[in-house]
Amino acid sequence: MEIDTNAKTEVMPIGLDTLTQLPKEHQKRHIEVRALDNLLPLKSVWQTSLHASGIRLRNAQKW
């Protein structure tokens, strides 16, 4: 089992789903995915109480 070092408590998976048509799954759930050249304009989102997720943001330029 891989341990998330950021987790406050241990989390056990309850199942596994394989998604083979990811764009269709996003469309079905009304999820918009965009590629951005610059993430800096989004930095203020992480400074609010709004829940936002960003994997490896510390690697983004000027972050």
VOGU-3710 file (C-alpha; in Angstrom, 3 decimals, decimal comma):
1> meidtnakte> 0,000/0,000/0,000  1,313/3,449/-0,916  1,055/6,018/1,871  0,091/9,614/1,142  2,483/11,595/3,317  0,115/14,604/3,185  -2,892/12,708/4,565  -3,927/13,292/8,164  -5,408/9,781/8,453  -4,951/6,515/6,608
11> vmpigldtlt> -7,323/6,055/3,669  -8,176/2,651/2,242  -9,481/2,387/-1,346  -12,966/0,902/-1,696  -12,681/-0,037/-5,350  -11,025/0,473/-8,690  -12,632/1,814/-11,862  -10,867/1,792/-15,219  -11,814/4,754/-17,404  -11,022/4,063/-21,045
21> qlpkehqkrh> -12,814/7,064/-22,565  -11,714/9,904/-20,303  -12,917/12,771/-22,546  -16,409/11,202/-22,634  -16,379/10,820/-18,849  -15,458/14,500/-18,456  -18,190/15,561/-20,880  -20,781/13,442/-19,078  -19,896/15,165/-15,797  -19,664/18,678/-17,315
31> ievraldnll> -15,943/18,918/-16,498  -13,923/21,370/-18,568  -10,231/20,605/-19,034  -7,911/23,285/-20,359  -4,166/23,439/-20,871  -2,652/26,698/-19,656  0,752/28,119/-20,472  0,825/30,106/-17,233  -0,689/29,028/-13,903  0,222/32,171/-11,985
41> plksvwqtsl> -3,212/33,848/-12,455  -4,730/30,898/-10,553  -2,483/31,291/-7,510  -5,039/33,379/-5,628  -7,483/30,436/-5,723  -5,180/28,450/-3,436  -5,096/31,355/-0,980  -8,871/31,170/-0,372  -11,124/28,714/1,424  -12,315/27,388/-1,952
51> hasgirlrna> -11,290/23,759/-2,398  -8,842/23,523/-5,286  -6,349/20,855/-6,211  -3,045/21,281/-7,997  -0,575/18,475/-8,361  3,062/19,575/-8,448  2,238/23,292/-8,505  5,507/23,985/-6,734  7,177/22,970/-10,006  5,284/25,604/-12,000
61> qkw> 7,327/28,572/-13,142  7,056/31,629/-10,857  4,865/29,742/-8,394
//
